[in-house]
Structure formats: C-alpha cells, structure tokens
C-alpha cells in the first residue's frame, strides 16, 4: 500500500512500491524488507484451509532460501 522494499519468496526476489500487488503461495517461505516506512496488506485463505483440514505451517529451515538471495 505504501512505501517500498523487497520481498524474497522461495528463490525469487521482487521489488515493490506504492500500489503494487503480488501473490505468494501459502506454502512458500517469504521475507519482506522495507527500504523505508511501509504498510503492507495481507490476505490469507488460512481459515478456509483450516476448516477443510488442509492447512499446514512450517518454520523456516529447509524451505528457506540462502541469505543474500
């Protein structure tokens, strides 16, 4: 919504700015880094997946990209 920065999801890097929209699959590891004060809006289908017993969550580890990506 506001600000600018970079998001790393799996092995992809995406620069974003005001008004940009992007989607990260729920099973993907991600990290957001702001270059300046930023406001991001997040939506999730977590409640639907939990109701269907399909939701899972993992800690960063094996699926996290190497730092410096």
PQR file of N, CA, C, O and H, with PARSE charges and radii, in Angstrom:
ATOM      1  N   UNK A   1       0.813  -1.192   0.000 -0.4000 1.5000
ATOM      2  CA  UNK A   1       0.000   0.000   0.000 -0.0000 2.0000
ATOM      3  C   UNK A   1       0.863   1.265   0.000  0.5500 1.7000
ATOM      4  O   UNK A   1       0.644   2.181  -0.793 -0.5500 1.4000
ATOM      5  N   UNK A   2       1.835   1.296   0.895 -0.4000 1.5000
ATOM      6  CA  UNK A   2       2.701   2.474   0.999 -0.0000 2.0000
ATOM      7  C   UNK A   2       4.140   2.013   1.168  0.5500 1.7000
ATOM      8  O   UNK A   2       4.397   0.908   1.646 -0.5500 1.4000
ATOM      9  H   UNK A   2       2.013   0.552   1.540  0.4000 1.0000
ATOM     10  N   UNK A   3       5.066   2.861   0.776 -0.4000 1.5000
ATOM     11  CA  UNK A   3       6.480   2.573   0.978 -0.0000 2.0000
ATOM     12  C   UNK A   3       7.070   1.786  -0.172  0.5500 1.7000
ATOM     13  O   UNK A   3       6.473   1.669  -1.242 -0.5500 1.4000
ATOM     14  H   UNK A   3       4.857   3.758   0.388  0.4000 1.0000
ATOM     15  N   UNK A   4       8.250   1.251   0.068 -0.4000 1.5000
ATOM     16  CA  UNK A   4       8.957   0.476  -0.946 -0.0000 2.0000
ATOM     17  C   UNK A   4       9.837  -0.533  -0.249  0.5500 1.7000
ATOM     18  O   UNK A   4      10.219  -0.354   0.908 -0.5500 1.4000
ATOM     19  H   UNK A   4       8.735   1.346   0.937  0.4000 1.0000
ATOM     20  N   UNK A   5      10.155  -1.599  -0.966 -0.4000 1.5000
ATOM     21  CA  UNK A   5      11.020  -2.621  -0.394 -0.0000 2.0000
ATOM     22  C   UNK A   5      11.174  -3.789  -1.324  0.5500 1.7000
ATOM     23  O   UNK A   5      10.973  -3.692  -2.534 -0.5500 1.4000
ATOM     24  H   UNK A   5       9.844  -1.745  -1.906  0.4000 1.0000
ATOM     25  N   UNK A   6      11.542  -4.909  -0.714 -0.4000 1.5000
ATOM     26  CA  UNK A   6      11.791  -6.122  -1.482 -0.0000 2.0000
ATOM     27  C   UNK A   6      11.236  -7.305  -0.706  0.5500 1.7000
ATOM     28  O   UNK A   6      11.344  -7.366   0.518 -0.5500 1.4000
ATOM     29  H   UNK A   6      11.706  -4.988   0.269  0.4000 1.0000
ATOM     30  N   UNK A   7      10.648  -8.231  -1.423 -0.4000 1.5000
ATOM     31  CA  UNK A   7      10.165  -9.474  -0.837 -0.0000 2.0000
ATOM     32  C   UNK A   7      10.922 -10.622  -1.478  0.5500 1.7000
ATOM     33  O   UNK A   7      11.086 -10.677  -2.697 -0.5500 1.4000
ATOM     34  H   UNK A   7      10.560  -8.181  -2.418  0.4000 1.0000
ATOM     35  N   UNK A   8      11.381 -11.535  -0.637 -0.4000 1.5000
ATOM     36  CA  UNK A   8      12.030 -12.741  -1.108 -0.0000 2.0000
ATOM     37  C   UNK A   8      11.074 -13.886  -0.795  0.5500 1.7000
ATOM     38  O   UNK A   8      10.691 -14.079   0.359 -0.5500 1.4000
ATOM     39  H   UNK A   8      11.248 -11.490   0.353  0.4000 1.0000
ATOM     40  N   UNK A   9      10.692 -14.639  -1.809 -0.4000 1.5000
ATOM     41  CA  UNK A   9       9.810 -15.791  -1.639 -0.0000 2.0000
ATOM     42  C   UNK A   9      10.442 -16.971  -2.357  0.5500 1.7000
ATOM     43  O   UNK A   9      10.657 -16.944  -3.569 -0.5500 1.4000
ATOM     44  H   UNK A   9      11.003 -14.482  -2.746  0.4000 1.0000
ATOM     45  N   UNK A  10      10.739 -18.021  -1.569 -0.4000 1.5000
ATOM     46  CA  UNK A  10      11.474 -19.166  -2.094 -0.0000 2.0000
ATOM     47  C   UNK A  10      12.759 -18.646  -2.719  0.5500 1.7000
ATOM     48  O   UNK A  10      13.571 -18.066  -1.998 -0.5500 1.4000
ATOM     49  H   UNK A  10      10.565 -18.043  -0.584  0.4000 1.0000
ATOM     50  N   UNK A  11      12.993 -18.816  -4.001 -0.4000 1.5000
ATOM     51  CA  UNK A  11      14.233 -18.358  -4.622 -0.0000 2.0000
ATOM     52  C   UNK A  11      14.015 -17.143  -5.519  0.5500 1.7000
ATOM     53  O   UNK A  11      14.864 -16.831  -6.355 -0.5500 1.4000
ATOM     54  H   UNK A  11      12.334 -19.288  -4.587  0.4000 1.0000
ATOM     55  N   UNK A  12      12.893 -16.460  -5.356 -0.4000 1.5000
ATOM     56  CA  UNK A  12      12.574 -15.295  -6.176 -0.0000 2.0000
ATOM     57  C   UNK A  12      12.654 -14.014  -5.342  0.5500 1.7000
ATOM     58  O   UNK A  12      12.308 -14.012  -4.161 -0.5500 1.4000
ATOM     59  H   UNK A  12      12.204 -16.713  -4.678  0.4000 1.0000
ATOM     60  N   UNK A  13      13.108 -12.939  -5.960 -0.4000 1.5000
ATOM     61  CA  UNK A  13      13.162 -11.638  -5.308 -0.0000 2.0000
ATOM     62  C   UNK A  13      12.277 -10.672  -6.094  0.5500 1.7000
ATOM     63  O   UNK A  13      12.318 -10.640  -7.324 -0.5500 1.4000
ATOM     64  H   UNK A  13      13.389 -12.941  -6.920  0.4000 1.0000
ATOM     65  N   UNK A  14      11.482  -9.892  -5.377 -0.4000 1.5000
ATOM     66  CA  UNK A  14      10.542  -8.973  -6.007 -0.0000 2.0000
ATOM     67  C   UNK A  14      10.650  -7.602  -5.350  0.5500 1.7000
ATOM     68  O   UNK A  14      10.449  -7.475  -4.143 -0.5500 1.4000
ATOM     69  H   UNK A  14      11.449  -9.918  -4.378  0.4000 1.0000
ATOM     70  N   UNK A  15      10.962  -6.583  -6.132 -0.4000 1.5000
ATOM     71  CA  UNK A  15      10.948  -5.209  -5.628 -0.0000 2.0000
ATOM     72  C   UNK A  15       9.526  -4.682  -5.759  0.5500 1.7000
ATOM     73  O   UNK A  15       8.864  -4.915  -6.770 -0.5500 1.4000
ATOM     74  H   UNK A  15      11.125  -6.686  -7.113  0.4000 1.0000
ATOM     75  N   UNK A  16       9.056  -3.974  -4.738 -0.4000 1.5000
ATOM     76  CA  UNK A  16       7.700  -3.432  -4.760 -0.0000 2.0000
ATOM     77  C   UNK A  16       7.678  -1.995  -4.277  0.5500 1.7000
ATOM     78  O   UNK A  16       8.588  -1.536  -3.586 -0.5500 1.4000
ATOM     79  H   UNK A  16       9.594  -3.785  -3.916  0.4000 1.0000
ATOM     80  N   UNK A  17       6.616  -1.296  -4.657 -0.4000 1.5000
ATOM     81  CA  UNK A  17       6.438   0.102  -4.284 -0.0000 2.0000
ATOM     82  C   UNK A  17       4.965   0.391  -4.049  0.5500 1.7000
ATOM     83  O   UNK A  17       4.143  -0.525  -4.058 -0.5500 1.4000
ATOM     84  H   UNK A  17       5.877  -1.669  -5.218  0.4000 1.0000
ATOM     85  N   UNK A  18       4.624   1.662  -3.837 -0.4000 1.5000
ATOM     86  CA  UNK A  18       3.245   2.034  -3.546 -0.0000 2.0000
ATOM     87  C   UNK A  18       2.272   1.524  -4.609  0.5500 1.7000
ATOM     88  O   UNK A  18       2.516   1.678  -5.806 -0.5500 1.4000
ATOM     89  H   UNK A  18       5.292   2.406  -3.830  0.4000 1.0000
ATOM     90  N   UNK A  19       1.185   0.925  -4.171 -0.4000 1.5000
ATOM     91  CA  UNK A  19       0.145   0.465  -5.078 -0.0000 2.0000
ATOM     92  C   UNK A  19       0.395  -0.879  -5.730  0.5500 1.7000
ATOM     93  O   UNK A  19      -0.478  -1.384  -6.436 -0.5500 1.4000
ATOM     94  H   UNK A  19       0.987   0.800  -3.199  0.4000 1.0000
ATOM     95  N   UNK A  20       1.573  -1.482  -5.516 -0.4000 1.5000
ATOM     96  CA  UNK A  20       1.855  -2.785  -6.126 -0.0000 2.0000
ATOM     97  C   UNK A  20       1.066  -3.882  -5.421  0.5500 1.7000
ATOM     98  O   UNK A  20       0.751  -3.772  -4.236 -0.5500 1.4000
ATOM     99  H   UNK A  20       2.282  -1.072  -4.943  0.4000 1.0000
ATOM    100  N   UNK A  21       0.756  -4.928  -6.155 -0.4000 1.5000
ATOM    101  CA  UNK A  21       0.096  -6.112  -5.608 -0.0000 2.0000
ATOM    102  C   UNK A  21       0.856  -7.344  -6.081  0.5500 1.7000
ATOM    103  O   UNK A  21       1.313  -7.397  -7.223 -0.5500 1.4000
ATOM    104  H   UNK A  21       1.012  -5.017  -7.117  0.4000 1.0000
ATOM    105  N   UNK A  22       0.989  -8.330  -5.208 -0.4000 1.5000
ATOM    106  CA  UNK A  22       1.640  -9.577  -5.584 -0.0000 2.0000
ATOM    107  C   UNK A  22       1.078 -10.701  -4.727  0.5500 1.7000
ATOM    108  O   UNK A  22       0.480 -10.463  -3.677 -0.5500 1.4000
ATOM    109  H   UNK A  22       0.618  -8.287  -4.280  0.4000 1.0000
ATOM    110  N   UNK A  23       1.278 -11.926  -5.190 -0.4000 1.5000
ATOM    111  CA  UNK A  23       0.763 -13.111  -4.504 -0.0000 2.0000
ATOM    112  C   UNK A  23       1.914 -14.057  -4.225  0.5500 1.7000
ATOM    113  O   UNK A  23       2.769 -14.292  -5.080 -0.5500 1.4000
ATOM    114  H   UNK A  23       1.764 -12.120  -6.042  0.4000 1.0000
ATOM    115  N   UNK A  24       1.923 -14.596  -3.013 -0.4000 1.5000
ATOM    116  CA  UNK A  24       2.908 -15.607  -2.632 -0.0000 2.0000
ATOM    117  C   UNK A  24       2.115 -16.839  -2.214  0.5500 1.7000
ATOM    118  O   UNK A  24       1.273 -16.745  -1.321 -0.5500 1.4000
ATOM    119  H   UNK A  24       1.229 -14.406  -2.319  0.4000 1.0000
ATOM    120  N   UNK A  25       2.358 -17.984  -2.830 -0.4000 1.5000
ATOM    121  CA  UNK A  25       1.648 -19.200  -2.414 -0.0000 2.0000
ATOM    122  C   UNK A  25       1.825 -19.446  -0.923  0.5500 1.7000
ATOM    123  O   UNK A  25       2.901 -19.224  -0.369 -0.5500 1.4000
ATOM    124  H   UNK A  25       3.043 -18.060  -3.556  0.4000 1.0000
ATOM    125  N   UNK A  26       0.769 -19.902  -0.287 -0.4000 1.5000
ATOM    126  CA  UNK A  26       0.784 -20.091   1.161 -0.0000 2.0000
ATOM    127  C   UNK A  26       1.852 -21.031   1.673  0.5500 1.7000
ATOM    128  O   UNK A  26       2.274 -20.911   2.823 -0.5500 1.4000
ATOM    129  H   UNK A  26      -0.106 -20.082  -0.736  0.4000 1.0000
ATOM    130  N   UNK A  27       2.301 -21.961   0.854 -0.4000 1.5000
ATOM    131  CA  UNK A  27       3.306 -22.929   1.293 -0.0000 2.0000
ATOM    132  C   UNK A  27       4.723 -22.420   1.079  0.5500 1.7000
ATOM    133  O   UNK A  27       5.680 -23.122   1.406 -0.5500 1.4000
ATOM    134  H   UNK A  27       1.958 -22.059  -0.080  0.4000 1.0000
ATOM    135  N   UNK A  28       4.878 -21.223   0.541 -0.4000 1.5000
ATOM    136  CA  UNK A  28       6.206 -20.682   0.249 -0.0000 2.0000
ATOM    137  C   UNK A  28       6.755 -19.883   1.418  0.5500 1.7000
ATOM    138  O   UNK A  28       6.022 -19.150   2.083 -0.5500 1.4000
ATOM    139  H   UNK A  28       4.100 -20.653   0.276  0.4000 1.0000
ATOM    140  N   UNK A  29       8.037 -20.028   1.661 -0.4000 1.5000
ATOM    141  CA  UNK A  29       8.725 -19.222   2.650 -0.0000 2.0000
ATOM    142  C   UNK A  29       8.884 -17.822   2.078  0.5500 1.7000
ATOM    143  O   UNK A  29       9.178 -17.672   0.892 -0.5500 1.4000
ATOM    144  H   UNK A  29       8.633 -20.623   1.121  0.4000 1.0000
ATOM    145  N   UNK A  30       8.694 -16.796   2.900 -0.4000 1.5000
ATOM    146  CA  UNK A  30       8.868 -15.423   2.409 -0.0000 2.0000
ATOM    147  C   UNK A  30       9.421 -14.518   3.495  0.5500 1.7000
ATOM    148  O   UNK A  30       9.276 -14.780   4.689 -0.5500 1.4000
ATOM    149  H   UNK A  30       8.455 -16.919   3.863  0.4000 1.0000
ATOM    150  N   UNK A  31      10.056 -13.450   3.047 -0.4000 1.5000
ATOM    151  CA  UNK A  31      10.619 -12.439   3.941 -0.0000 2.0000
ATOM    152  C   UNK A  31      10.435 -11.089   3.271  0.5500 1.7000
ATOM    153  O   UNK A  31      10.715 -10.942   2.082 -0.5500 1.4000
ATOM    154  H   UNK A  31      10.174 -13.238   2.077  0.4000 1.0000
ATOM    155  N   UNK A  32       9.965 -10.099   4.025 -0.4000 1.5000
ATOM    156  CA  UNK A  32       9.743  -8.752   3.496 -0.0000 2.0000
ATOM    157  C   UNK A  32      10.767  -7.805   4.113  0.5500 1.7000
ATOM    158  O   UNK A  32      11.002  -7.832   5.322 -0.5500 1.4000
ATOM    159  H   UNK A  32       9.737 -10.218   4.992  0.4000 1.0000
ATOM    160  N   UNK A  33      11.367  -6.977   3.280 -0.4000 1.5000
ATOM    161  CA  UNK A  33      12.342  -5.982   3.743 -0.0000 2.0000
ATOM    162  C   UNK A  33      11.941  -4.628   3.182  0.5500 1.7000
ATOM    163  O   UNK A  33      11.799  -4.471   1.969 -0.5500 1.4000
ATOM    164  H   UNK A  33      11.176  -6.956   2.298  0.4000 1.0000
ATOM    165  N   UNK A  34      11.759  -3.656   4.054 -0.4000 1.5000
ATOM    166  CA  UNK A  34      11.354  -2.315   3.630 -0.0000 2.0000
ATOM    167  C   UNK A  34      12.565  -1.412   3.474  0.5500 1.7000
ATOM    168  O   UNK A  34      13.469  -1.426   4.310 -0.5500 1.4000
ATOM    169  H   UNK A  34      11.874  -3.783   5.040  0.4000 1.0000
ATOM    170  N   UNK A  35      12.584  -0.626   2.400 -0.4000 1.5000
ATOM    171  CA  UNK A  35      13.628   0.374   2.182 -0.0000 2.0000
ATOM    172  C   UNK A  35      13.321   1.654   2.946  0.5500 1.7000
ATOM    173  O   UNK A  35      14.208   2.464   3.216 -0.5500 1.4000
ATOM    174  H   UNK A  35      11.851  -0.615   1.721  0.4000 1.0000
ATOM    175  N   UNK A  36      12.055   1.820   3.286 -0.4000 1.5000
ATOM    176  CA  UNK A  36      11.566   2.982   4.014 -0.0000 2.0000
ATOM    177  C   UNK A  36      10.327   2.525   4.778  0.5500 1.7000
ATOM    178  O   UNK A  36       9.913   1.374   4.638 -0.5500 1.4000
ATOM    179  H   UNK A  36      11.334   1.162   3.066  0.4000 1.0000
ATOM    180  N   UNK A  37       9.724   3.407   5.587 -0.4000 1.5000
ATOM    181  CA  UNK A  37       8.487   3.033   6.267 -0.0000 2.0000
ATOM    182  C   UNK A  37       7.508   2.497   5.240  0.5500 1.7000
ATOM    183  O   UNK A  37       7.329   3.092   4.178 -0.5500 1.4000
ATOM    184  H   UNK A  37      10.060   4.342   5.700  0.4000 1.0000
ATOM    185  N   UNK A  38       6.876   1.383   5.549 -0.4000 1.5000
ATOM    186  CA  UNK A  38       5.988   0.745   4.582 -0.0000 2.0000
ATOM    187  C   UNK A  38       4.761   0.178   5.286  0.5500 1.7000
ATOM    188  O   UNK A  38       4.817  -0.191   6.459 -0.5500 1.4000
ATOM    189  H   UNK A  38       7.021   0.899   6.412  0.4000 1.0000
ATOM    190  N   UNK A  39       3.659   0.115   4.554 -0.4000 1.5000
ATOM    191  CA  UNK A  39       2.425  -0.519   5.020 -0.0000 2.0000
ATOM    192  C   UNK A  39       2.049  -1.565   3.976  0.5500 1.7000
ATOM    193  O   UNK A  39       1.816  -1.235   2.814 -0.5500 1.4000
ATOM    194  H   UNK A  39       3.614   0.415   3.601  0.4000 1.0000
ATOM    195  N   UNK A  40       1.992  -2.817   4.394 -0.4000 1.5000
ATOM    196  CA  UNK A  40       1.585  -3.906   3.507 -0.0000 2.0000
ATOM    197  C   UNK A  40       0.254  -4.461   3.998  0.5500 1.7000
ATOM    198  O   UNK A  40      -0.001  -4.492   5.202 -0.5500 1.4000
ATOM    199  H   UNK A  40       2.181  -3.085   5.338  0.4000 1.0000
ATOM    200  N   UNK A  41      -0.581  -4.890   3.087 -0.4000 1.5000
ATOM    201  CA  UNK A  41      -1.864  -5.503   3.408 -0.0000 2.0000
ATOM    202  C   UNK A  41      -1.776  -6.974   3.031  0.5500 1.7000
ATOM    203  O   UNK A  41      -1.380  -7.309   1.914 -0.5500 1.4000
ATOM    204  H   UNK A  41      -0.374  -4.864   2.109  0.4000 1.0000
ATOM    205  N   UNK A  42      -2.143  -7.851   3.956 -0.4000 1.5000
ATOM    206  CA  UNK A  42      -2.044  -9.283   3.712 -0.0000 2.0000
ATOM    207  C   UNK A  42      -3.416  -9.939   3.823  0.5500 1.7000
ATOM    208  O   UNK A  42      -4.193  -9.636   4.728 -0.5500 1.4000
ATOM    209  H   UNK A  42      -2.465  -7.579   4.863  0.4000 1.0000
ATOM    210  N   UNK A  43      -3.695 -10.834   2.896 -0.4000 1.5000
ATOM    211  CA  UNK A  43      -4.906 -11.654   2.948 -0.0000 2.0000
ATOM    212  C   UNK A  43      -4.463 -13.110   2.961  0.5500 1.7000
ATOM    213  O   UNK A  43      -3.412 -13.453   2.421 -0.5500 1.4000
ATOM    214  H   UNK A  43      -3.063 -11.080   2.161  0.4000 1.0000
ATOM    215  N   UNK A  44      -5.261 -13.952   3.574 -0.4000 1.5000
ATOM    216  CA  UNK A  44      -4.914 -15.362   3.641 -0.0000 2.0000
ATOM    217  C   UNK A  44      -6.171 -16.217   3.548  0.5500 1.7000
ATOM    218  O   UNK A  44      -7.244 -15.833   4.014 -0.5500 1.4000
ATOM    219  H   UNK A  44      -6.115 -13.673   4.013  0.4000 1.0000
ATOM    220  N   UNK A  45      -6.009 -17.380   2.937 -0.4000 1.5000
ATOM    221  CA  UNK A  45      -7.109 -18.336   2.906 -0.0000 2.0000
ATOM    222  C   UNK A  45      -6.969 -19.341   4.050  0.5500 1.7000
ATOM    223  O   UNK A  45      -7.566 -20.417   4.010 -0.5500 1.4000
ATOM    224  H   UNK A  45      -5.137 -17.691   2.559  0.4000 1.0000
ATOM    225  N   UNK A  46      -6.183 -18.993   5.063 -0.4000 1.5000
ATOM    226  CA  UNK A  46      -5.940 -19.863   6.205 -0.0000 2.0000
ATOM    227  C   UNK A  46      -7.227 -20.371   6.857  0.5500 1.7000
ATOM    228  O   UNK A  46      -7.319 -21.572   7.112 -0.5500 1.4000
ATOM    229  H   UNK A  46      -5.697 -18.120   5.096  0.4000 1.0000
ATOM    230  N   UNK A  47      -8.229 -19.528   7.141 -0.4000 1.5000
ATOM    231  CA  UNK A  47      -9.452 -20.046   7.782 -0.0000 2.0000
ATOM    232  C   UNK A  47     -10.160 -21.125   6.952  0.5500 1.7000
ATOM    233  O   UNK A  47     -10.674 -22.096   7.507 -0.5500 1.4000
ATOM    234  H   UNK A  47      -8.155 -18.553   6.934  0.4000 1.0000
ATOM    235  N   UNK A  48     -10.188 -20.959   5.654 -0.4000 1.5000
ATOM    236  CA  UNK A  48     -10.823 -21.955   4.782 -0.0000 2.0000
ATOM    237  C   UNK A  48     -10.022 -23.252   4.798  0.5500 1.7000
ATOM    238  O   UNK A  48     -10.590 -24.338   4.912 -0.5500 1.4000
ATOM    239  H   UNK A  48      -9.771 -20.170   5.203  0.4000 1.0000
ATOM    240  N   UNK A  49      -8.691 -23.136   4.683 -0.4000 1.5000
ATOM    241  CA  UNK A  49      -7.850 -24.323   4.686 -0.0000 2.0000
ATOM    242  C   UNK A  49      -7.921 -25.061   6.026  0.5500 1.7000
ATOM    243  O   UNK A  49      -7.907 -26.292   6.051 -0.5500 1.4000
ATOM    244  H   UNK A  49      -8.229 -22.254   4.590  0.4000 1.0000
ATOM    245  N   UNK A  50      -7.997 -24.322   7.138 -0.4000 1.5000
ATOM    246  CA  UNK A  50      -8.128 -24.962   8.450 -0.0000 2.0000
ATOM    247  C   UNK A  50      -9.453 -25.710   8.544  0.5500 1.7000
ATOM    248  O   UNK A  50      -9.499 -26.831   9.051 -0.5500 1.4000
ATOM    249  H   UNK A  50      -8.008 -23.323   7.118  0.4000 1.0000
ATOM    250  N   UNK A  51     -10.519 -25.102   8.064 -0.4000 1.5000
ATOM    251  CA  UNK A  51     -11.840 -25.743   8.117 -0.0000 2.0000
ATOM    252  C   UNK A  51     -11.866 -27.028   7.295  0.5500 1.7000
ATOM    253  O   UNK A  51     -12.612 -27.954   7.613 -0.5500 1.4000
ATOM    254  H   UNK A  51     -10.481 -24.192   7.653  0.4000 1.0000
ATOM    255  N   UNK A  52     -11.058 -27.089   6.245 -0.4000 1.5000
ATOM    256  CA  UNK A  52     -11.012 -28.269   5.379 -0.0000 2.0000
ATOM    257  C   UNK A  52      -9.893 -29.242   5.787  0.5500 1.7000
ATOM    258  O   UNK A  52      -9.636 -30.228   5.097 -0.5500 1.4000
ATOM    259  H   UNK A  52     -10.451 -26.337   5.987  0.4000 1.0000
ATOM    260  N   UNK A  53      -9.233 -28.949   6.919 -0.4000 1.5000
ATOM    261  CA  UNK A  53      -8.121 -29.771   7.418 -0.0000 2.0000
ATOM    262  C   UNK A  53      -6.994 -29.876   6.386  0.5500 1.7000
ATOM    263  O   UNK A  53      -6.347 -30.917   6.272 -0.5500 1.4000
ATOM    264  H   UNK A  53      -9.442 -28.148   7.480  0.4000 1.0000
ATOM    265  N   UNK A  54      -6.764 -28.807   5.646 -0.4000 1.5000
ATOM    266  CA  UNK A  54      -5.701 -28.774   4.645 -0.0000 2.0000
ATOM    267  C   UNK A  54      -4.594 -27.779   4.988  0.5500 1.7000
ATOM    268  O   UNK A  54      -3.621 -27.648   4.245 -0.5500 1.4000
ATOM    269  H   UNK A  54      -7.289 -27.961   5.739  0.4000 1.0000
ATOM    270  N   UNK A  55      -4.744 -27.084   6.106 -0.4000 1.5000
ATOM    271  CA  UNK A  55      -3.778 -26.044   6.467 -0.0000 2.0000
ATOM    272  C   UNK A  55      -2.528 -26.665   7.075  0.5500 1.7000
ATOM    273  O   UNK A  55      -2.610 -27.617   7.851 -0.5500 1.4000
ATOM    274  H   UNK A  55      -5.534 -27.191   6.709  0.4000 1.0000
ATOM    275  N   UNK A  56      -1.365 -26.115   6.714 -0.4000 1.5000
ATOM    276  CA  UNK A  56      -0.122 -26.521   7.347 -0.0000 2.0000
ATOM    277  C   UNK A  56       0.772 -25.298   7.497  0.5500 1.7000
ATOM    278  O   UNK A  56       0.663 -24.340   6.731 -0.5500 1.4000
ATOM    279  H   UNK A  56      -1.298 -25.342   6.084  0.4000 1.0000
ATOM    280  N   UNK A  57       1.642 -25.337   8.473 -0.4000 1.5000
ATOM    281  CA  UNK A  57       2.596 -24.247   8.705 -0.0000 2.0000
ATOM    282  C   UNK A  57       3.927 -24.876   9.065  0.5500 1.7000
ATOM    283  O   UNK A  57       3.988 -25.827   9.845 -0.5500 1.4000
ATOM    284  H   UNK A  57       1.730 -26.114   9.095  0.4000 1.0000
ATOM    285  N   UNK A  58       4.996 -24.334   8.488 -0.4000 1.5000
ATOM    286  CA  UNK A  58       6.334 -24.816   8.772 -0.0000 2.0000
ATOM    287  C   UNK A  58       7.215 -23.652   9.188  0.5500 1.7000
ATOM    288  O   UNK A  58       7.039 -22.523   8.728 -0.5500 1.4000
ATOM    289  H   UNK A  58       4.947 -23.562   7.855  0.4000 1.0000
ATOM    290  N   UNK A  59       8.145 -23.937  10.046 -0.4000 1.5000
ATOM    291  CA  UNK A  59       9.155 -22.931  10.376 -0.0000 2.0000
ATOM    292  C   UNK A  59      10.137 -22.843   9.227  0.5500 1.7000
ATOM    293  O   UNK A  59      10.345 -23.815   8.501 -0.5500 1.4000
ATOM    294  H   UNK A  59       8.288 -24.854  10.420  0.4000 1.0000
ATOM    295  N   UNK A  60      10.746 -21.665   9.060 -0.4000 1.5000
ATOM    296  CA  UNK A  60      11.791 -21.520   8.042 -0.0000 2.0000
ATOM    297  C   UNK A  60      12.896 -22.508   8.377  0.5500 1.7000
ATOM    298  O   UNK A  60      13.211 -22.728   9.546 -0.5500 1.4000
ATOM    299  H   UNK A  60      10.577 -20.875   9.649  0.4000 1.0000
ATOM    300  N   UNK A  61      13.456 -23.075   7.393 -0.4000 1.5000
ATOM    301  CA  UNK A  61      14.504 -24.069   7.591 -0.0000 2.0000
ATOM    302  C   UNK A  61      14.881 -24.627   6.244  0.5500 1.7000
ATOM    303  O   UNK A  61      15.535 -23.958   5.444 -0.5500 1.4000
ATOM    304  H   UNK A  61      13.200 -22.897   6.443  0.4000 1.0000
ATOM    305  N   UNK A  62      14.472 -25.844   5.993 -0.4000 1.5000
ATOM    306  CA  UNK A  62      14.798 -26.480   4.721 -0.0000 2.0000
ATOM    307  C   UNK A  62      14.254 -25.708   3.525  0.5500 1.7000
ATOM    308  O   UNK A  62      14.889 -25.668   2.471 -0.5500 1.4000
ATOM    309  H   UNK A  62      13.940 -26.388   6.642  0.4000 1.0000
ATOM    310  N   UNK A  63      13.078 -25.092   3.683 -0.4000 1.5000
ATOM    311  CA  UNK A  63      12.471 -24.398   2.548 -0.0000 2.0000
ATOM    312  C   UNK A  63      12.896 -22.935   2.440  0.5500 1.7000
ATOM    313  O   UNK A  63      12.475 -22.249   1.508 -0.5500 1.4000
ATOM    314  H   UNK A  63      12.562 -25.125   4.540  0.4000 1.0000
ATOM    315  N   UNK A  64      13.712 -22.442   3.361 -0.4000 1.5000
ATOM    316  CA  UNK A  64      14.171 -21.045   3.329 -0.0000 2.0000
ATOM    317  C   UNK A  64      15.330 -20.888   2.348  0.5500 1.7000
ATOM    318  O   UNK A  64      16.231 -21.726   2.323 -0.5500 1.4000
ATOM    319  H   UNK A  64      14.054 -23.000   4.118  0.4000 1.0000
ATOM    320  N   UNK A  65      15.319 -19.831   1.542 -0.4000 1.5000
ATOM    321  CA  UNK A  65      16.446 -19.609   0.639 -0.0000 2.0000
ATOM    322  C   UNK A  65      17.686 -19.192   1.419  0.5500 1.7000
ATOM    323  O   UNK A  65      17.592 -18.697   2.542 -0.5500 1.4000
ATOM    324  H   UNK A  65      14.587 -19.150   1.563  0.4000 1.0000
ATOM    325  N   UNK A  66      18.837 -19.398   0.815 -0.4000 1.5000
ATOM    326  CA  UNK A  66      20.084 -18.952   1.430 -0.0000 2.0000
ATOM    327  C   UNK A  66      20.073 -17.433   1.500  0.5500 1.7000
ATOM    328  O   UNK A  66      19.632 -16.777   0.556 -0.5500 1.4000
ATOM    329  H   UNK A  66      18.914 -19.801  -0.097  0.4000 1.0000
ATOM    330  N   UNK A  67      20.551 -16.860   2.607 -0.4000 1.5000
ATOM    331  CA  UNK A  67      20.587 -15.396   2.727 -0.0000 2.0000
ATOM    332  C   UNK A  67      21.491 -14.807   1.661  0.5500 1.7000
ATOM    333  O   UNK A  67      22.468 -15.422   1.234 -0.5500 1.4000
ATOM    334  H   UNK A  67      20.909 -17.393   3.374  0.4000 1.0000
ATOM    335  N   UNK A  68      21.140 -13.602   1.245 -0.4000 1.5000
ATOM    336  CA  UNK A  68      21.892 -12.942   0.194 -0.0000 2.0000
ATOM    337  C   UNK A  68      21.280 -13.174  -1.176  0.5500 1.7000
ATOM    338  O   UNK A  68      21.834 -12.762  -2.195 -0.5500 1.4000
ATOM    339  H   UNK A  68      20.346 -13.103   1.591  0.4000 1.0000
ATOM    340  N   UNK A  69      20.112 -13.851  -1.191 -0.4000 1.5000
ATOM    341  CA  UNK A  69      19.439 -14.115  -2.473 -0.0000 2.0000
ATOM    342  C   UNK A  69      18.903 -12.843  -3.068  0.5500 1.7000
ATOM    343  O   UNK A  69      18.307 -12.869  -4.145 -0.5500 1.4000
ATOM    344  H   UNK A  69      19.662 -14.186  -0.363  0.4000 1.0000
TER
END
